[in-house]
Amino acid sequence: HLNERCEFCLHVSLQLSRETSRAMSQVEWSVDLDGPSGTGELGAEKLYDKCMALARNLWWSWHPEVTSLFRDIDPIRWRQLDHNPIALLREFTPERLAVRAGEMVLHSRINYAYRRLQEYLESKTTWASTNAGVLGAKPVAYFSAEFGIHESLPIYSGGLGVLSGDHVKSASGLGVPLVGIGLYYSHGYFKQHLNSDGYQHEEYTETRVENLPLEPAINNDGSPIMVSIDTRNGRLLAKLWTMDVGRVRLLL
């Protein structure tokens, strides 16, 4: 009888815990929904914007709890899309994302992750602010042919890229004023397969810029910044893209 009572108490406790978590999430969600229109559309837009803000700063890539947040939205598509949160969110409307977040009780986790990102970006008490203040006026320019930040950004192939990516993440964590400068490869990783004769064939897929956390770098007048290089055969022009990796700006 004692064992049965213990199992019953455990069952009730777990059920109450689930219901409490769901109720708290619904209360928080109802506060988010309060807007001038008095409808749920504003809340859905806010929720979607918070998720997209998280996805557009690669800070999420070294925080497992945020990574699991994106995975829980749709585990199957998350895997199929090579763990790319922007590509995943682009498949959702704000309303559909709100419904999915309600089903998985994600509202509190989304709000918490978003708040942590804002606090991280706005913090002034970093290691560099105490020990490397001189770099504020003259930030470090870090050049590399590859930056291995995350697999969803295929602009690296191996050790050099991973090393550069780790330097950028460390600089972000320490608050070191650093600007990464590298190259954007429109054809990154390739998929390989073997034919009937045993020979390898490569299949290159073009990376879609709209699915990456990239923004065109612009001048003060709003025009895109172009890098010009004079050669004996004429000028070469390259477009400049920017990407946020925590507190570090990466230029490609």
Secondary structure as GFF3:
##gff-version 3
##sequence-region A 1 252
A	DSSP	alpha_helix	2	33	.	.	.	ID=ss1
A	DSSP	alpha_helix	41	55	.	.	.	ID=ss2
A	DSSP	three_ten_helix	58	62	.	.	.	ID=ss3
A	DSSP	alpha_helix	64	73	.	.	.	ID=ss4
A	DSSP	alpha_helix	75	80	.	.	.	ID=ss5
A	DSSP	alpha_helix	85	89	.	.	.	ID=ss6
A	DSSP	alpha_helix	94	104	.	.	.	ID=ss7
A	DSSP	alpha_helix	107	122	.	.	.	ID=ss8
A	DSSP	alpha_helix	127	131	.	.	.	ID=ss9
A	DSSP	three_ten_helix	133	136	.	.	.	ID=ss10
A	DSSP	beta_strand	140	143	.	.	.	ID=ss11
A	DSSP	alpha_helix	159	174	.	.	.	ID=ss12
A	DSSP	beta_strand	178	181	.	.	.	ID=ss13
A	DSSP	beta_strand	187	194	.	.	.	ID=ss14
A	DSSP	beta_strand	200	206	.	.	.	ID=ss15
A	DSSP	three_ten_helix	209	211	.	.	.	ID=ss16
A	DSSP	beta_strand	215	216	.	.	.	ID=ss17
A	DSSP	beta_strand	226	231	.	.	.	ID=ss18
A	DSSP	beta_strand	234	239	.	.	.	ID=ss19
A	DSSP	beta_strand	241	245	.	.	.	ID=ss20
A	DSSP	beta_strand	248	251	.	.	.	ID=ss21
###
